[in-house]
Amino acid sequence: MNILDLLDALEDELEAGNTMPFTGKALIDRDTCLDIIKDIRLNLPDEIRQAEWIKNEKQRILMDAQKQAELIVEEAEQHMRNLIEENEITQKAYQQSREIIENAQNAAKEIRLGARDYADGLLDEVESYIRNQLEMLVENRKQLKSMKK
């Protein structure tokens, strides 16, 4: 059964419920409705699950980028300490260590920005797909409702 069929079944179940006088509320078979909702969840497009994976992957990429940045900075600081110990080239060591730290920070920033842009692009594609699917779903429901009349 596809999602449209399941939604139709749920709609039919809700419409078939006995209405309570003066309240506008209906008595429905709760278990049947819950089973239909479970089936809808099982039949959701993979793109929705993929969007969740992309969100998690974005977090992982950002954390990896942060770890790499910290490692690069630590290596640069260790390198700077080693150069300071050598008396003859202390001034040169300071300059190089500053450049290394700056390069490491720039590299880390580029990695973070690249990861964010990549994840944002994927999320944009998934959002567009889901939006199109939703529009198609709404249009199909309109067509089905117009066929009932």
C-alpha positions as YAML, in Angstrom:
chain: A
units: angstrom
residues:
- id: 1
  name: MET
  ca: [0.00, 0.00, 0.00]
- id: 2
  name: ASN
  ca: [1.36, 3.43, -0.83]
- id: 3
  name: ILE
  ca: [1.08, 6.52, 1.34]
- id: 4
  name: LEU
  ca: [-1.89, 7.91, -0.59]
- id: 5
  name: ASP
  ca: [-3.84, 4.69, -0.08]
- id: 6
  name: LEU
  ca: [-2.99, 4.69, 3.61]
- id: 7
  name: LEU
  ca: [-4.05, 8.33, 3.97]
- id: 8
  name: ASP
  ca: [-7.30, 7.51, 2.19]
- id: 9
  name: ALA
  ca: [-7.86, 4.59, 4.57]
- id: 10
  name: LEU
  ca: [-7.20, 6.84, 7.55]
- id: 11
  name: GLU
  ca: [-9.52, 9.50, 6.18]
- id: 12
  name: ASP
  ca: [-12.23, 6.88, 5.55]
- id: 13
  name: GLU
  ca: [-11.84, 5.56, 9.10]
- id: 14
  name: LEU
  ca: [-12.18, 9.06, 10.55]
- id: 15
  name: GLU
  ca: [-15.20, 9.87, 8.38]
- id: 16
  name: ALA
  ca: [-16.84, 6.55, 9.26]
- id: 17
  name: GLY
  ca: [-16.73, 7.32, 13.01]
- id: 18
  name: ASN
  ca: [-20.06, 7.77, 14.76]
- id: 19
  name: THR
  ca: [-20.60, 11.37, 15.75]
- id: 20
  name: MET
  ca: [-21.65, 12.26, 19.24]
- id: 21
  name: PRO
  ca: [-24.71, 14.50, 19.38]
- id: 22
  name: PHE
  ca: [-24.17, 18.19, 20.18]
- id: 23
  name: THR
  ca: [-20.35, 17.89, 20.39]
- id: 24
  name: GLY
  ca: [-19.20, 17.42, 16.83]
- id: 25
  name: LYS
  ca: [-16.79, 14.73, 18.08]
- id: 26
  name: ALA
  ca: [-16.61, 11.25, 16.62]
- id: 27
  name: LEU
  ca: [-15.98, 7.78, 18.00]
- id: 28
  name: ILE
  ca: [-13.35, 5.99, 15.93]
- id: 29
  name: ASP
  ca: [-11.50, 2.70, 16.13]
- id: 30
  name: ARG
  ca: [-8.28, 3.88, 17.77]
- id: 31
  name: ASP
  ca: [-6.32, 0.68, 17.00]
- id: 32
  name: THR
  ca: [-7.20, 0.83, 13.31]
- id: 33
  name: CYS
  ca: [-6.10, 4.47, 13.07]
- id: 34
  name: LEU
  ca: [-2.85, 3.72, 14.92]
- id: 35
  name: ASP
  ca: [-2.13, 0.77, 12.61]
- id: 36
  name: ILE
  ca: [-2.66, 2.97, 9.57]
- id: 37
  name: ILE
  ca: [-0.33, 5.64, 11.00]
- id: 38
  name: LYS
  ca: [2.33, 2.98, 11.65]
- id: 39
  name: ASP
  ca: [1.99, 1.81, 8.04]
- id: 40
  name: ILE
  ca: [2.37, 5.40, 6.83]
- id: 41
  name: ARG
  ca: [5.59, 5.75, 8.83]
- id: 42
  name: LEU
  ca: [6.90, 2.51, 7.36]
- id: 43
  name: ASN
  ca: [6.12, 3.72, 3.85]
- id: 44
  name: LEU
  ca: [7.62, 7.21, 4.13]
- id: 45
  name: PRO
  ca: [10.01, 8.05, 1.27]
- id: 46
  name: ASP
  ca: [13.66, 7.29, 1.87]
- id: 47
  name: GLU
  ca: [14.40, 10.98, 1.32]
- id: 48
  name: ILE
  ca: [12.95, 11.82, 4.73]
- id: 49
  name: ARG
  ca: [15.19, 9.24, 6.38]
- id: 50
  name: GLN
  ca: [18.06, 10.51, 4.24]
- id: 51
  name: ALA
  ca: [17.44, 14.07, 5.48]
- id: 52
  name: GLU
  ca: [17.82, 12.86, 9.06]
- id: 53
  name: TRP
  ca: [21.04, 11.06, 8.10]
- id: 54
  name: ILE
  ca: [22.33, 14.23, 6.41]
- id: 55
  name: LYS
  ca: [21.61, 16.26, 9.53]
- id: 56
  name: ASN
  ca: [23.56, 13.78, 11.65]
- id: 57
  name: GLU
  ca: [26.34, 13.59, 9.08]
- id: 58
  name: LYS
  ca: [26.62, 17.40, 9.11]
- id: 59
  name: GLN
  ca: [27.17, 17.32, 12.88]
- id: 60
  name: ARG
  ca: [29.78, 14.58, 12.52]
- id: 61
  name: ILE
  ca: [31.61, 16.49, 9.78]
- id: 62
  name: LEU
  ca: [31.63, 19.66, 11.87]
- id: 63
  name: MET
  ca: [32.96, 17.77, 14.89]
- id: 64
  name: ASP
  ca: [35.67, 16.13, 12.76]
- id: 65
  name: ALA
  ca: [36.63, 19.52, 11.36]
- id: 66
  name: GLN
  ca: [36.86, 20.94, 14.88]
- id: 67
  name: LYS
  ca: [39.05, 18.03, 16.01]
- id: 68
  name: GLN
  ca: [41.31, 18.46, 12.99]
- id: 69
  name: ALA
  ca: [41.58, 22.17, 13.69]
- id: 70
  name: GLU
  ca: [42.49, 21.53, 17.33]
- id: 71
  name: LEU
  ca: [45.07, 18.93, 16.30]
- id: 72
  name: ILE
  ca: [46.62, 21.32, 13.77]
- id: 73
  name: VAL
  ca: [46.76, 24.10, 16.37]
- id: 74
  name: GLU
  ca: [48.32, 21.75, 18.95]
- id: 75
  name: GLU
  ca: [50.92, 20.61, 16.44]
- id: 76
  name: ALA
  ca: [51.67, 24.22, 15.59]
- id: 77
  name: GLU
  ca: [52.07, 25.12, 19.26]
- id: 78
  name: GLN
  ca: [54.37, 22.16, 19.86]
- id: 79
  name: HIS
  ca: [56.40, 23.16, 16.85]
- id: 80
  name: MET
  ca: [56.59, 26.71, 18.20]
- id: 81
  name: ARG
  ca: [57.85, 25.47, 21.60]
- id: 82
  name: ASN
  ca: [60.54, 23.41, 19.92]
- id: 83
  name: LEU
  ca: [61.72, 26.36, 17.89]
- id: 84
  name: ILE
  ca: [61.84, 28.65, 20.94]
- id: 85
  name: GLU
  ca: [64.25, 26.25, 22.60]
- id: 86
  name: GLU
  ca: [66.76, 26.91, 19.87]
- id: 87
  name: ASN
  ca: [68.33, 30.24, 20.90]
- id: 88
  name: GLU
  ca: [69.81, 31.16, 17.53]
- id: 89
  name: ILE
  ca: [66.52, 31.28, 15.68]
- id: 90
  name: THR
  ca: [64.05, 32.40, 18.31]
- id: 91
  name: GLN
  ca: [62.72, 35.36, 16.33]
- id: 92
  name: LYS
  ca: [62.29, 33.27, 13.22]
- id: 93
  name: ALA
  ca: [60.53, 30.58, 15.26]
- id: 94
  name: TYR
  ca: [58.01, 33.08, 16.61]
- id: 95
  name: GLN
  ca: [57.20, 34.27, 13.12]
- id: 96
  name: GLN
  ca: [56.84, 30.76, 11.72]
- id: 97
  name: SER
  ca: [54.70, 29.59, 14.60]
- id: 98
  name: ARG
  ca: [52.33, 32.51, 14.15]
- id: 99
  name: GLU
  ca: [52.04, 31.70, 10.45]
- id: 100
  name: ILE
  ca: [51.44, 28.04, 11.17]
- id: 101
  name: ILE
  ca: [48.73, 28.84, 13.70]
- id: 102
  name: GLU
  ca: [47.12, 31.32, 11.33]
- id: 103
  name: ASN
  ca: [47.25, 28.80, 8.46]
- id: 104
  name: ALA
  ca: [45.84, 26.11, 10.73]
- id: 105
  name: GLN
  ca: [43.02, 28.38, 11.83]
- id: 106
  name: ASN
  ca: [42.29, 29.33, 8.22]
- id: 107
  name: ALA
  ca: [42.35, 25.69, 7.16]
- id: 108
  name: ALA
  ca: [40.04, 24.75, 10.01]
- id: 109
  name: LYS
  ca: [37.70, 27.58, 9.11]
- id: 110
  name: GLU
  ca: [37.64, 26.49, 5.46]
- id: 111
  name: ILE
  ca: [36.93, 22.91, 6.49]
- id: 112
  name: ARG
  ca: [34.07, 24.00, 8.75]
- id: 113
  name: LEU
  ca: [32.60, 26.32, 6.11]
- id: 114
  name: GLY
  ca: [32.95, 23.68, 3.41]
- id: 115
  name: ALA
  ca: [31.26, 21.09, 5.59]
- id: 116
  name: ARG
  ca: [28.43, 23.48, 6.39]
- id: 117
  name: ASP
  ca: [27.98, 24.43, 2.73]
- id: 118
  name: TYR
  ca: [27.98, 20.78, 1.69]
- id: 119
  name: ALA
  ca: [25.45, 19.82, 4.35]
- id: 120
  name: ASP
  ca: [23.32, 22.88, 3.55]
- id: 121
  name: GLY
  ca: [23.32, 21.97, -0.15]
- id: 122
  name: LEU
  ca: [22.21, 18.43, 0.59]
- id: 123
  name: LEU
  ca: [19.52, 19.63, 2.95]
- id: 124
  name: ASP
  ca: [18.33, 22.12, 0.32]
- id: 125
  name: GLU
  ca: [18.01, 19.34, -2.25]
- id: 126
  name: VAL
  ca: [16.12, 17.11, 0.16]
- id: 127
  name: GLU
  ca: [13.87, 20.01, 1.21]
- id: 128
  name: SER
  ca: [13.07, 20.73, -2.43]
- id: 129
  name: TYR
  ca: [12.28, 17.09, -3.11]
- id: 130
  name: ILE
  ca: [10.06, 16.81, -0.04]
- id: 131
  name: ARG
  ca: [8.31, 20.08, -0.94]
- id: 132
  name: ASN
  ca: [7.61, 18.73, -4.46]
- id: 133
  name: GLN
  ca: [6.32, 15.46, -3.03]
- id: 134
  name: LEU
  ca: [4.07, 17.35, -0.62]
- id: 135
  name: GLU
  ca: [2.69, 19.51, -3.42]
- id: 136
  name: MET
  ca: [2.02, 16.40, -5.47]
- id: 137
  name: LEU
  ca: [0.33, 14.80, -2.46]
- id: 138
  name: VAL
  ca: [-1.91, 17.83, -1.94]
- id: 139
  name: GLU
  ca: [-2.79, 17.88, -5.64]
- id: 140
  name: ASN
  ca: [-3.61, 14.15, -5.60]
- id: 141
  name: ARG
  ca: [-5.87, 14.61, -2.59]
- id: 142
  name: LYS
  ca: [-7.66, 17.49, -4.32]
- id: 143
  name: GLN
  ca: [-8.18, 15.28, -7.36]
- id: 144
  name: LEU
  ca: [-9.48, 12.45, -5.20]
- id: 145
  name: LYS
  ca: [-11.87, 14.76, -3.36]
- id: 146
  name: SER
  ca: [-13.16, 16.19, -6.64]
- id: 147
  name: MET
  ca: [-13.77, 12.64, -7.89]
- id: 148
  name: LYS
  ca: [-15.99, 11.93, -4.85]
- id: 149
  name: LYS
  ca: [-18.46, 14.68, -5.84]
...
